[in-house]
Structure formats: C-alpha cells, structure tokens
C-alpha cells in the first residue's frame, strides 16, 4: 500500500522526501523506516525519478531530493487504483484506497465500498456473538472493549451505506466526470506534472 500512496501523492505534484513522508502520515501511519527504502526501490524500478532542488543547492551544500512520477509510475498508479481484489477492502489497505478515490473509476469505487461493507458486516456479526458471551466470560472492562469494537463496526457500516448511496446517486444523476473516470477511459493526464 505504501507504493500506491507514494504514487498517488506524486501524481498530485513533485515533492521533497520530508514533505512526502509528512503527507503519507496523514493518510496512514506508515513506518518512517520503510519510506526511503521504498522510494529507492521505486526509483530503481523507474516508477519515480529523483532530482536535486535547485534552490536548495544554491542556499546550502546539501540539496534536498525532489521526487517526481514517471510515465511508468503513472501507468503503475492506474494499475493499482483499478485493482479491486480482496486486499482492496482490508483494514490495512482501505484507507489508502479511499484517499485516492477521486482518481479511481466509479465502478471500481463501488466494488471496493461494497466489498468493505460486507467485510465489516461479517466482523460486526462476530463481535455481536462475542459480546453475547462476554457477560459470562469476561470482566466488565473486557466486555466494554468488545462493545466499543461492535459500536465502531456499526458506525462504519452506516458510514459505508451513506457513501454507497451517494455513489449510486451520482452515477444515476449524470454527475460531473472525475479524474478517476477520465483515468478509466485513458484520458487523464496530470497537468501539474507537465504531461
């Protein structure tokens, strides 16, 4: 998921490593120790390119590195965004996927949301069963912990229902085309990166 997050952020604009790391933390708590090795791997794979910040080079001896998306990186981003396999709705992936829904084609957004709802509904049913037994098997604090988990799942199901209803309404109302829709048709070219 870190690769998708990096590609998605660089799709918006080139960034310094520190800025990229900060923005990644806004999406998900990625380990700081994995960000720079991932950037190096992605650079070696040709997904991103690294340049020196000209202004930094003039001001100090050590210029900051600026990362940019390559054409190959754009293609990989499209590939990852369009993947709606089972991992797309898992806890560790869903928030990253959601962060780039504006660049995700509408049918794929819908599949991911519906898969996530099914996954959370299954979790909720399991939590209900555990909570039903909790009074007999757990102390009150552990029972409250199970209650909190159930409340969270119920809230997420309602939230997902709202998102799904909104998606359906937009799809049926001839809503304005998003970057994700253009991406699905192969028409999206990011003007912020000069392509």
N, C-alpha and C positions, 0 to 999 in steps of 0.2 A: 504493500500500500504506500510505502514511502516513495517509490518510483512514480506512482500516479500523482501523489501530492506535489512532488517536485516539478514534474512535467506540467501539471495544471497551473501552478503558480508562475512558472516561467512562460507559460502560454500567455499570461496576462502582461508580463513585462520582464526584461532582464533584471537580475538582482545580484547584489553582493551576497556572499555566503552568510554573513551575520544576519542580514535582512531576511534572507530566505529561511534561515533557522528560526528566527522570530515568528515569521508568518506560519511556518509549519506548526509551531507550538499552539497557534490559535486554532488550528484545525484538529490536532490530536497530539497527545503527549508522546512524541517520538523521542527516542533516546538520542541525546546530543552526540554520543559516541558512534552513532550509525549514520548521521547526516553526511559528514565529509567523506567517509569511505564510499557511501552510495554515490555522491557527486563524482568522485574519481572513477568509479565503475561506469557510471553513465557517460562520462566524458570519453573513456576508452572505447565504449560501445558506439560512440558517435551520436548519442541522443542529445547531448548538450555540448556547447563549446565554452571555453574559458578564456577571458581576455583580462588585461590589466586596466584598471580605472586610470585614464589619462590624467584627470585632475589630482588624484591621489599621488600619482607618480611625480608630479611637479611639486607637490607640497611636502612630501616626505620620501624617505628612502624606500619605504615598503608600501607598494601599491596594493590596494585591495583587488581581489579577483571578482570579476563580474561573470555571471553565468547566463548564457543565452540558449534558447531552444533552437535546435537544428531542424531541417526538414524531416530528417529521420525521426527526431524526437516528436515532432507534430504527428507524424504517422503513428508512432507508438502510443501517443496520448489518445488518439482516436480509437485505436485498437483496445486500449484499456478501458476507456469510457464506455465503449459498446459491449464490453463483456458483462453479461448479466447472469453468469453462472452462479452456483450455490454460494461461493465465497462473498459475492457482492452484498448479501444481506446479513452476513455475520457481524457480530459486535465490533470486531477489530477493523472491519472494512467499511461498514455502513456510513460512519460519519465522514470519512474521506470521500466516499462516493457522493454523499449529499452535498458536500462543499463545492462540487463541480457539476451539479445538476443543471445549471444554466447552460452548460456546454454538452449536455447529454441529450440525445434524441428522445422525444416524448414517449414513444413506445417502450424504450428501454427504462426510462424513469419509472413508468407504470409497472413494468415487470419487477423491478427492484423493490418498489414500495409494497407491492402485493406479496412478494416473497418474504420481505421483512415482517409484514403484518402476520403472515402465517407462522413464522418462526417465533415471534413474540407471543402470539396466542398459545402456541404449544408450551412455551415457557410458563405463561400465566396459569395454564391448567395444571402443570406440575407443581407450581407454587401453591395453588389452591389445595391440592391434595396434601402437600407437606403441612400447610397451615391447619388443615382439618385435624391432623395428628399431633400438631405442635403442643396443644394444651396438655396432652397426656405425656408427651415425651421430652418436652423442653422446659427450661426455666422461662420466666416471663420476658427476659431480655432477648433471648434467642427467638422466642415467638414473635416479639416485636420486630426483630430483624427480618424474619420471614414475611411479616405483614408489610414492612417497607418495600421489600422486593416485589410483592404482589401489587402494591399500590403503584410502584414505578411501572410495572408491566401494563397495568390497566390504563395508566395515563398515556403510555407510549402507543397502545392500541388506538385510543381515541385520537391522539395526535396524527397517527398514520391514516386513520379513517378520514380525517379532515384534509390531509394532503392528497389522498387518493381522490376524494370528492372534488377537490379543487382542480386536479389534473384532468379529471373527466369533464368537468365543466369547461375548462379552457380548450380541450380538444374538440368539444362539441360546439363551441361558440366562435370558432374561426379566430382564435386569439392571434396576436402578432407573432410572427416567426421568431424563435430564439436562436442564439448561436448554436445550440445543440441540434436544433432542427436543420440548420444550414450545414452543420458538420455531417449530419447523417446523409445529406444529399451531396456531399463533397464540394460544397460551395464556400465553406468558411475559410477565410484567410485572415489571419490576425494582422490588422493594420498597425498595432502598437509595436510589432517587431519588424515592420518594414516589408512584410510579404503579402 
